[in-house]
């Protein structure tokens, strides 16, 4: 089926969302990029937005309703991860069963009309934007970063220096189980003295 690449992309993107959430600590949820400026969403508000926004797009634009509340009953980090993992898994199952004509059907996307394939692609880029904001906040908070797409400064630095990709967990199931029991992320290597950016400053 010609749209399998979109389905495969959503399957990995949903894991990346929960993986990034797992790198925060419970006490980080109220933190904003700049404490007194409410224009920047807190970690908690980012999680709410991801769950509510994705539910809205799937229900009202793509026509996929998983018949579940988008937000957990208790808005804790662990409950957000479990809620999003469960709902996105149901969406993935429905996407995997859809035929090419479903993907190519044109639907209303706010004030324009687009194919469902286009809408889901746009949805994933929307999600990636917010995930990027959270990754920046993790660094601002001084946390170590496991891989999301490839190497990070904490997994060894630059790809061209053969730094490894090290995910926090081997699977989404392993993540949810471990985080519900105190966490057990993959070990990160000792920090190297090699540059972690293509334009290292004198301080690095």
KEKE-3310 file (N, C-alpha, C; in steps of 0.2 Angstrom, whole numbers, plus 5000, padded with zeros to 4 digits):
npx = (5004:5003:5004:5010:5022:5018:5010:5020:5028:5020:5019:5032:5033:5024:5030:5041:5036:5032:5044:5052:5044:5047:5059:5058:5056:5045:5043:5046:5035:5028:5036:5041:5047:5052:5050:5040:5033:5019:5016:5024:5022:5021:5029:5019:5007:5011:5010:4997:4992:4997:4990:4976:4975:4979:4969:4958:4962:4962:4949:4940:4945:4951:4942:4943:4939:4943:4936:4938:4943:4953:4963:4971:4964:4971:4982:4997:5014:5017:5004:5000:5009:5005:4991:4992:5000:4991:4980:4985:4990:4978:4974:4984:4981:4969:4973:4981:4973:4966:4962:4969:4960:4954:4964:4967:4955:4948:4947:4940:4951:4952:4951:4953:4954:4960:4969:4968:4980:4989:4985:4988:5002:5005:5000:5010:5021:5017:5017:5030:5036:5032:5038:5051:5052:5051:5062:5072:5069:5072:5086:5088:5084:5095:5095:5101:5101:5094:5093:5083:5080:5093:5111:5115:5122:5124:5125:5136:5139:5143:5136:5145:5156:5155:5146:5135:5118:5107:5094:5082:5074:5071:5059:5042:5033:5043:5047:5035:5033:5045:5045:5034:5039:5049:5059:5072:5082:5092:5110:5121:5136:5152:5156:5163:5178:5177:5171:5153:5146:5145:5151:5160:5161:5174:5173:5168)
npy = (4994:5011:5021:5016:5021:5033:5028:5020:5030:5037:5027:5027:5040:5042:5035:5042:5054:5050:5045:5057:5063:5055:5059:5069:5075:5072:5084:5094:5097:5110:5119:5133:5140:5153:5158:5168:5171:5168:5165:5155:5138:5128:5112:5104:5110:5108:5094:5092:5099:5091:5079:5084:5091:5082:5072:5080:5083:5070:5066:5076:5079:5069:5059:5049:5041:5037:5034:5039:5048:5062:5066:5061:5055:5058:5071:5068:5065:5051:5046:5054:5049:5035:5037:5044:5034:5023:5028:5033:5021:5014:5023:5020:5007:5008:5016:5007:4998:5005:5009:5013:5022:5028:5036:5045:5052:5068:5080:5092:5104:5114:5129:5125:5112:5096:5081:5065:5059:5070:5078:5070:5069:5083:5083:5076:5084:5095:5089:5086:5099:5104:5094:5097:5109:5104:5096:5106:5112:5102:5103:5115:5113:5106:5092:5076:5070:5057:5048:5054:5055:5052:5053:5062:5076:5069:5056:5054:5064:5071:5064:5062:5059:5046:5044:5035:5030:5030:5025:5029:5018:5001:4999:5004:4998:4993:5005:5011:5002:5002:5016:5017:5010:5017:5020:5016:5019:5017:5016:5030:5035:5040:5057:5064:5072:5077:5088:5093:5099:5107:5119:5123:5132:5143:5140:5127)
npz = (5000:4996:5005:5017:5022:5028:5039:5045:5049:5059:5068:5074:5078:5088:5098:5100:5106:5119:5124:5125:5134:5145:5149:5157:5174:5188:5195:5186:5179:5181:5175:5165:5149:5152:5167:5172:5161:5153:5140:5135:5135:5149:5154:5158:5152:5139:5137:5139:5128:5117:5119:5118:5106:5097:5098:5094:5080:5075:5077:5072:5059:5053:5055:5065:5079:5095:5106:5119:5134:5130:5140:5155:5170:5182:5181:5179:5176:5173:5171:5160:5150:5149:5145:5132:5125:5125:5118:5106:5101:5098:5087:5078:5075:5068:5057:5051:5045:5035:5018:5002:4996:5006:5012:5002:5001:5001:5014:5025:5031:5043:5035:5023:5010:5010:5007:5016:5018:5017:5028:5039:5038:5040:5053:5060:5058:5066:5079:5080:5081:5093:5101:5099:5106:5119:5120:5120:5132:5141:5140:5145:5158:5162:5161:5156:5139:5130:5114:5101:5088:5083:5087:5103:5112:5124:5121:5114:5105:5089:5074:5063:5069:5073:5084:5095:5093:5106:5113:5126:5131:5126:5119:5118:5127:5136:5141:5147:5157:5165:5169:5177:5188:5194:5184:5173:5163:5148:5150:5149:5140:5146:5147:5132:5126:5114:5101:5102:5093:5076:5076:5087:5102:5110:5123:5124)
capx = (5000:5008:5004:5013:5027:5015:5009:5026:5031:5016:5021:5038:5032:5021:5035:5046:5033:5032:5051:5054:5041:5050:5066:5057:5055:5038:5044:5047:5029:5025:5041:5040:5054:5054:5045:5035:5030:5014:5016:5028:5019:5024:5029:5012:5003:5013:5007:4989:4991:4998:4984:4970:4976:4979:4962:4954:4963:4960:4941:4936:4947:4953:4937:4945:4937:4945:4931:4942:4945:4960:4967:4971:4960:4976:4987:5004:5019:5016:4997:5000:5012:5000:4985:4994:5002:4985:4975:4989:4990:4971:4974:4988:4977:4964:4977:4984:4967:4963:4964:4972:4955:4953:4970:4966:4949:4949:4943:4940:4956:4951:4947:4954:4952:4966:4969:4970:4988:4992:4983:4992:5009:5005:4999:5016:5026:5015:5019:5038:5037:5031:5043:5057:5052:5052:5069:5075:5067:5076:5092:5088:5084:5101:5094:5104:5096:5095:5092:5076:5081:5100:5115:5114:5128:5125:5126:5143:5140:5141:5136:5151:5162:5152:5143:5130:5111:5106:5087:5081:5072:5071:5052:5037:5031:5048:5047:5030:5034:5050:5044:5029:5042:5055:5063:5078:5084:5099:5116:5124:5143:5155:5157:5169:5181:5176:5165:5146:5143:5149:5154:5161:5164:5180:5171:5167)
capy = (5000:5016:5025:5013:5025:5037:5024:5018:5036:5038:5022:5029:5047:5041:5032:5048:5058:5047:5045:5063:5065:5051:5062:5074:5073:5074:5091:5098:5099:5117:5124:5136:5142:5158:5157:5173:5173:5163:5164:5149:5133:5124:5105:5101:5112:5104:5087:5093:5101:5086:5075:5087:5093:5076:5070:5085:5082:5064:5065:5081:5080:5062:5054:5043:5043:5031:5034:5039:5055:5063:5068:5056:5057:5062:5074:5067:5063:5044:5045:5057:5044:5030:5039:5045:5028:5019:5031:5033:5014:5013:5027:5017:5001:5010:5018:5001:4995:5010:5007:5019:5027:5032:5041:5050:5056:5075:5082:5099:5105:5121:5133:5123:5105:5092:5073:5063:5058:5077:5080:5066:5072:5089:5082:5074:5090:5099:5086:5087:5106:5104:5089:5100:5114:5101:5094:5112:5113:5097:5105:5121:5111:5103:5085:5072:5068:5051:5049:5054:5053:5050:5054:5068:5077:5065:5049:5054:5070:5071:5058:5061:5056:5039:5044:5030:5032:5027:5026:5028:5011:4997:4999:5008:4994:4993:5012:5012:4997:5004:5022:5015:5007:5021:5022:5012:5021:5015:5020:5034:5035:5046:5063:5064:5079:5079:5093:5090:5104:5108:5126:5123:5139:5142:5137:5120)
capz = (5000:4995:5011:5022:5025:5033:5045:5049:5052:5064:5073:5077:5081:5094:5103:5102:5110:5126:5126:5127:5141:5150:5151:5162:5181:5190:5198:5180:5175:5181:5172:5158:5146:5156:5173:5173:5154:5152:5133:5134:5138:5154:5152:5159:5146:5132:5137:5138:5121:5113:5119:5116:5099:5092:5098:5090:5073:5072:5077:5068:5053:5050:5056:5069:5086:5099:5111:5126:5135:5128:5146:5160:5176:5186:5176:5181:5170:5171:5168:5153:5145:5148:5141:5126:5122:5124:5113:5099:5098:5094:5081:5074:5072:5063:5051:5047:5042:5030:5011:4999:4994:5013:5012:4996:5001:5003:5019:5027:5035:5045:5030:5016:5009:5009:5007:5023:5019:5018:5035:5044:5037:5044:5060:5063:5059:5071:5085:5080:5083:5101:5104:5099:5111:5125:5120:5122:5139:5144:5140:5149:5165:5164:5160:5150:5133:5126:5107:5099:5081:5082:5093:5106:5116:5129:5119:5111:5101:5082:5070:5059:5074:5075:5090:5094:5095:5112:5116:5134:5132:5119:5117:5122:5132:5141:5144:5152:5163:5169:5172:5182:5193:5196:5179:5172:5156:5146:5153:5144:5140:5149:5142:5128:5125:5107:5100:5101:5088:5071:5077:5094:5104:5114:5130:5123)
cpx = (5004:5008:5007:5018:5024:5013:5015:5029:5027:5018:5027:5037:5029:5025:5039:5043:5033:5039:5053:5050:5044:5056:5065:5056:5048:5038:5045:5040:5027:5030:5040:5047:5057:5048:5039:5031:5025:5013:5020:5025:5023:5025:5022:5007:5005:5010:5000:4988:4992:4992:4977:4970:4976:4973:4958:4955:4961:4952:4938:4938:4948:4947:4938:4944:4939:4941:4934:4943:4952:4965:4966:4967:4965:4981:4994:5008:5017:5009:4997:5003:5008:4994:4987:4996:4996:4981:4979:4989:4983:4971:4978:4985:4972:4967:4979:4979:4964:4966:4966:4966:4954:4958:4969:4960:4951:4944:4944:4946:4956:4948:4949:4953:4959:4965:4971:4977:4991:4991:4987:4999:5009:5004:5006:5021:5024:5017:5027:5040:5037:5036:5049:5057:5053:5059:5073:5075:5071:5083:5093:5087:5090:5100:5099:5099:5098:5093:5084:5076:5088:5104:5113:5121:5130:5126:5133:5144:5138:5141:5142:5157:5160:5149:5137:5123:5109:5099:5086:5079:5071:5064:5048:5034:5036:5048:5041:5030:5039:5049:5039:5032:5049:5060:5070:5080:5091:5105:5119:5132:5146:5156:5163:5172:5180:5170:5159:5143:5148:5153:5155:5164:5170:5179:5170:5173)
cpy = (5006:5021:5022:5017:5030:5034:5022:5024:5038:5033:5024:5036:5046:5039:5038:5053:5056:5047:5051:5065:5061:5054:5067:5071:5075:5082:5096:5101:5106:5122:5127:5138:5148:5159:5162:5175:5167:5161:5157:5144:5130:5117:5102:5103:5109:5097:5087:5095:5096:5081:5078:5088:5087:5073:5074:5083:5076:5063:5069:5081:5073:5057:5048:5045:5036:5030:5034:5046:5057:5064:5062:5059:5061:5064:5074:5064:5056:5043:5048:5052:5038:5031:5040:5039:5024:5022:5031:5026:5012:5017:5023:5011:5003:5013:5012:4998:4999:5008:5014:5024:5031:5038:5046:5054:5063:5077:5089:5099:5113:5125:5131:5115:5101:5085:5071:5062:5065:5079:5076:5068:5078:5088:5080:5079:5094:5096:5087:5094:5106:5099:5093:5106:5110:5098:5100:5114:5108:5100:5111:5119:5107:5095:5082:5070:5061:5052:5049:5052:5050:5052:5061:5070:5072:5057:5049:5060:5069:5064:5056:5058:5049:5039:5039:5034:5027:5029:5025:5021:5008:4997:5003:5004:4994:5000:5013:5008:5000:5011:5022:5013:5011:5023:5017:5013:5018:5019:5024:5034:5041:5051:5063:5071:5081:5084:5090:5095:5105:5115:5126:5130:5138:5139:5130:5116)
cpz = (5000:5001:5017:5026:5030:5040:5049:5052:5059:5070:5077:5081:5087:5100:5105:5107:5118:5128:5128:5134:5147:5153:5156:5169:5183:5192:5192:5177:5175:5177:5166:5156:5150:5161:5173:5166:5152:5144:5131:5138:5143:5151:5153:5153:5140:5132:5136:5131:5116:5113:5117:5109:5095:5092:5094:5082:5071:5072:5072:5061:5049:5051:5060:5076:5090:5105:5118:5127:5133:5134:5151:5166:5181:5181:5179:5175:5168:5168:5161:5148:5144:5144:5134:5122:5121:5118:5106:5097:5095:5088:5076:5071:5067:5056:5047:5043:5036:5023:5008:4997:5000:5013:5007:4996:5004:5008:5021:5032:5037:5039:5023:5016:5007:5010:5014:5024:5020:5026:5040:5044:5041:5051:5064:5063:5064:5078:5085:5083:5090:5104:5104:5104:5118:5126:5122:5129:5143:5145:5145:5157:5167:5164:5155:5145:5130:5119:5106:5092:5079:5088:5096:5109:5121:5127:5115:5106:5093:5078:5066:5063:5076:5082:5090:5095:5101:5114:5123:5135:5125:5116:5121:5128:5138:5145:5149:5158:5168:5173:5177:5188:5195:5190:5179:5165:5155:5149:5147:5145:5144:5144:5139:5128:5118:5106:5099:5096:5082:5071:5084:5096:5108:5120:5130:5121)
residu = (UNK:UNK:UNK:UNK:UNK:UNK:UNK:UNK:UNK:UNK:UNK:UNK:UNK:UNK:UNK:UNK:UNK:UNK:UNK:UNK:UNK:UNK:UNK:UNK:UNK:UNK:UNK:UNK:UNK:UNK:UNK:UNK:UNK:UNK:UNK:UNK:UNK:UNK:UNK:UNK:UNK:UNK:UNK:UNK:UNK:UNK:UNK:UNK:UNK:UNK:UNK:UNK:UNK:UNK:UNK:UNK:UNK:UNK:UNK:UNK:UNK:UNK:UNK:UNK:UNK:UNK:UNK:UNK:UNK:UNK:UNK:UNK:UNK:UNK:UNK:UNK:UNK:UNK:UNK:UNK:UNK:UNK:UNK:UNK:UNK:UNK:UNK:UNK:UNK:UNK:UNK:UNK:UNK:UNK:UNK:UNK:UNK:UNK:UNK:UNK:UNK:UNK:UNK:UNK:UNK:UNK:UNK:UNK:UNK:UNK:UNK:UNK:UNK:UNK:UNK:UNK:UNK:UNK:UNK:UNK:UNK:UNK:UNK:UNK:UNK:UNK:UNK:UNK:UNK:UNK:UNK:UNK:UNK:UNK:UNK:UNK:UNK:UNK:UNK:UNK:UNK:UNK:UNK:UNK:UNK:UNK:UNK:UNK:UNK:UNK:UNK:UNK:UNK:UNK:UNK:UNK:UNK:UNK:UNK:UNK:UNK:UNK:UNK:UNK:UNK:UNK:UNK:UNK:UNK:UNK:UNK:UNK:UNK:UNK:UNK:UNK:UNK:UNK:UNK:UNK:UNK:UNK:UNK:UNK:UNK:UNK:UNK:UNK:UNK:UNK:UNK:UNK:UNK:UNK:UNK:UNK:UNK:UNK:UNK:UNK:UNK:UNK:UNK:UNK)
# end
